[in-house]
Amino acid sequence: MKIFDIAIIGAGPSGIMAAITAAKLGKQVILLEKNEIIGRKILATGNGRCNLTNKNIDVSRYHGANPKFIQQILSNFDQFQVMEYFESLGVVLKEEDNGRIFPRTNQASSVVEALDYELKKMQVNIETSALVKNIQYEKNWIISGEHQEKKFQIEAKNLILTTGGKATFQLGSSGDGLFWSSKLGHTIIPPAPALVPIETVETWPKNIQGLKIEGVAKIVADEKQISESQGDILFTHFGLSGPAIMKQSRIISLLIPTQKVEIHIDVIPEATEKILDKKIETILNANGAKSVKNALAGFVPGDLMNTVLLNLEIDPDKKSSRISKLERTSIVKGLKDVTLTVRETRSFKEAQVTAGGISAEEINAKTLESKKIPHLFFAGEIIDVDGDSGGFNLQWAWASGYLAGTSASK
Ligand SMILES: Cc1cc2nc3c(=O)[nH]c(=O)nc-3n(C[C@H](O)[C@H](O)[C@H](O)COP(=O)(O)OP(=O)(O)OC[C@H]3O[C@@H](n4cnc5c(N)ncnc54)[C@H](O)[C@@H]3O)c2cc1C
């Protein structure tokens, strides 16, 4: 049986980058992927546009492992090197708001095609539709599985696991690498969905599903404010989604097993309660004959206004002139604090990333080699590192893939 220098399981961004890097260093590399194509998840990133990195990469935008570990890995192949690399492959890039970098074509397929070309140019052995079922270390790594219903076995001196976490498992990352690593004695920080929508106990968001507002969402756990984020908030049939919610979903995931978690939304963050009260008073006075719902429809979309009034048990059709001062005060408070109770996060199926994974304590930050098992390396989301939305996760995948590919070649 041919013995490869390096076998890589998982042709996501980290596995592809590891394979190209190792092959460039002259190694015989085999890249195994259970999907029919490589980079399936890359195609889904950034709504099909692939937000492949961010100009403002900073360790504070990552979670999980300790910042020193993360920094050490990111510094091996930083965002500027990543951008230069993709430009050298012919992927012309452009910058959008908040430093987010996309291919100029607005198509994730441009990124995957360029990487596919490079893998072939570097003579990486690519095996797609190859489902790995078992790994074991004897004198070398023995990797076995099924390829189009036929069993296969591969031998390699080094193994890089880049099978991802559990997020959006329907695209391939079903947690196999975490299972094998745990069997080999690695500690797994329990995986939890992150960058994921939130299900609420209250069912009224269903009545205004599809409605998007710009507001401030505060996370409160056992009556203590934990975090807040300003941005788009989307009401859905199950609760809440949108960047301001997804951003904070990681912390919600970790809190809900033990605490009561609420989301407090300020739908008019630009005005203080006092200013808002004055404005509402003026509008109600000037529109006495109109229903309160119609008079105040200029503040927030009508359906939301209607819902806020109903939640406050104020008849939306009540004439503005008949709204009492007490009712006006409760409308102000109702708009500044729309409270929803978290039931749970949506499942891994809808999560963009996985919080948790292989404990970084057991991985050498200089090489990404396991501290427990020699000749075993990790890269990408399988490690206990997850980033914010905005290109941070792909940057982690490129940088860690690059380092694992380099070290496994030594
Ligand atoms: C919808 C969506 C949008 C996103 N958008 C962005 C974005 O715009 N910017 C950003 O930075 N991040 C984004 N992310 C996150 C980013 O895609 C991931 O963090 C990144 O893909 C992780 O890379 P990875 O190589 O570690 O794992 P993955 O990309 O998950 O790849 C793992 C690969 O391993 C394969 N595999 C698993 N088990 C086996 C097995 N037993 N045998 C063979 N193969 C196996 C899988 O099929 C898969 O192809 C998004 C994620 C999702 C789901």
The ligand as an SDF file (V2000), in Angstrom:
LIG
                    3D

 53 58  0  0  0  0  0  0  0  0999 V2000
  -24.4610   29.2530    6.1400 C   0  0  0  0  0  0  0  0  0  0  0  0
  -23.0920   29.6120    6.6080 C   0  0  0  0  0  0  0  0  0  0  0  0
  -22.5410   30.8250    6.2480 C   0  0  0  0  0  0  0  0  0  0  0  0
  -21.2590   31.1630    6.6940 C   0  0  0  0  0  0  0  0  0  0  0  0
  -20.7030   32.3360    6.2620 N   0  0  0  0  0  0  0  0  0  0  0  0
  -19.4520   32.6510    6.6420 C   0  0  0  0  0  0  0  0  0  0  0  0
  -18.8050   33.8140    6.1060 C   0  0  0  0  0  0  0  0  0  0  0  0
  -19.3420   34.5010    5.2220 O   0  0  0  0  0  0  0  0  0  0  0  0
  -17.5670   34.1140    6.5730 N   0  0  0  0  0  0  0  0  0  0  0  0
  -16.9170   33.3310    7.4970 C   0  0  0  0  0  0  0  0  0  0  0  0
  -15.7940   33.6670    7.8860 O   0  0  0  0  0  0  0  0  0  0  0  0
  -17.4630   32.1850    7.9570 N   0  0  0  0  0  0  0  0  0  0  0  0
  -18.7010   31.8270    7.5360 C   0  0  0  0  0  0  0  0  0  0  0  0
  -19.2640   30.6600    7.9820 N   0  0  0  0  0  0  0  0  0  0  0  0
  -18.4600   29.7730    8.8660 C   0  0  0  0  0  0  0  0  0  0  0  0
  -17.4220   28.9840    8.0560 C   0  0  0  0  0  0  0  0  0  0  0  0
  -17.9990   28.4800    6.8920 O   0  0  0  0  0  0  0  0  0  0  0  0
  -16.8440   27.8260    8.8790 C   0  0  0  0  0  0  0  0  0  0  0  0
  -16.3190   28.3140   10.0780 O   0  0  0  0  0  0  0  0  0  0  0  0
  -15.7630   27.0840    8.0960 C   0  0  0  0  0  0  0  0  0  0  0  0
  -16.3010   26.5020    6.9210 O   0  0  0  0  0  0  0  0  0  0  0  0
  -15.1070   25.9720    8.9300 C   0  0  0  0  0  0  0  0  0  0  0  0
  -14.1430   25.3740    8.1400 O   0  0  0  0  0  0  0  0  0  0  0  0
  -13.5840   23.9090    8.4320 P   0  0  0  0  0  0  0  0  0  0  0  0
  -12.6380   23.6100    7.3420 O   0  0  0  0  0  0  0  0  0  0  0  0
  -13.0940   23.8250    9.8160 O   0  0  0  0  0  0  0  0  0  0  0  0
  -14.8600   22.9490    8.3820 O   0  0  0  0  0  0  0  0  0  0  0  0
  -16.0150   22.7050    7.3080 P   0  0  0  0  0  0  0  0  0  0  0  0
  -16.1030   23.8280    6.3550 O   0  0  0  0  0  0  0  0  0  0  0  0
  -17.2120   22.3530    8.0960 O   0  0  0  0  0  0  0  0  0  0  0  0
  -15.4850   21.4480    6.5000 O   0  0  0  0  0  0  0  0  0  0  0  0
  -15.3730   20.1740    7.0720 C   0  0  0  0  0  0  0  0  0  0  0  0
  -15.3810   19.1480    5.9500 C   0  0  0  0  0  0  0  0  0  0  0  0
  -15.1040   17.8640    6.4790 O   0  0  0  0  0  0  0  0  0  0  0  0
  -15.9060   16.9030    5.7990 C   0  0  0  0  0  0  0  0  0  0  0  0
  -16.0610   15.7290    6.6480 N   0  0  0  0  0  0  0  0  0  0  0  0
  -16.6010   15.6620    7.9020 C   0  0  0  0  0  0  0  0  0  0  0  0
  -16.5870   14.4150    8.3460 N   0  0  0  0  0  0  0  0  0  0  0  0
  -16.0240   13.6350    7.3640 C   0  0  0  0  0  0  0  0  0  0  0  0
  -15.7530   12.2300    7.2510 C   0  0  0  0  0  0  0  0  0  0  0  0
  -16.0620   11.3600    8.2000 N   0  0  0  0  0  0  0  0  0  0  0  0
  -15.1550   11.7910    6.0970 N   0  0  0  0  0  0  0  0  0  0  0  0
  -14.8350   12.6640    5.1030 C   0  0  0  0  0  0  0  0  0  0  0  0
  -15.0990   13.9820    5.1610 N   0  0  0  0  0  0  0  0  0  0  0  0
  -15.6760   14.4800    6.2940 C   0  0  0  0  0  0  0  0  0  0  0  0
  -17.2170   17.6500    5.5940 C   0  0  0  0  0  0  0  0  0  0  0  0
  -18.0100   17.0680    4.5730 O   0  0  0  0  0  0  0  0  0  0  0  0
  -16.7440   19.0510    5.2580 C   0  0  0  0  0  0  0  0  0  0  0  0
  -16.6010   19.2600    3.8880 O   0  0  0  0  0  0  0  0  0  0  0  0
  -20.5380   30.2850    7.5400 C   0  0  0  0  0  0  0  0  0  0  0  0
  -21.0880   29.0480    7.8780 C   0  0  0  0  0  0  0  0  0  0  0  0
  -22.3540   28.7070    7.4220 C   0  0  0  0  0  0  0  0  0  0  0  0
  -22.9240   27.3680    7.7930 C   0  0  0  0  0  0  0  0  0  0  0  0
  1  2  1  0
  2  3  1  0
  2 52  2  0
  3  4  2  0
  4  5  1  0
  4 50  1  0
  5  6  2  0
  6  7  1  0
  6 13  1  0
  7  8  2  0
  7  9  1  0
  9 10  1  0
 10 11  2  0
 10 12  1  0
 12 13  2  0
 13 14  1  0
 14 15  1  0
 14 50  1  0
 15 16  1  0
 16 17  1  0
 16 18  1  0
 18 19  1  0
 18 20  1  0
 20 21  1  0
 20 22  1  0
 22 23  1  0
 23 24  1  0
 24 25  2  0
 24 26  1  0
 24 27  1  0
 27 28  1  0
 28 29  2  0
 28 30  1  0
 28 31  1  0
 31 32  1  0
 32 33  1  0
 33 34  1  0
 33 48  1  0
 34 35  1  0
 35 36  1  0
 35 46  1  0
 36 37  1  0
 36 45  1  0
 37 38  2  0
 38 39  1  0
 39 40  1  0
 39 45  2  0
 40 41  1  0
 40 42  2  0
 42 43  1  0
 43 44  2  0
 44 45  1  0
 46 47  1  0
 46 48  1  0
 48 49  1  0
 50 51  2  0
 51 52  1  0
 52 53  1  0
M  END
$$$$
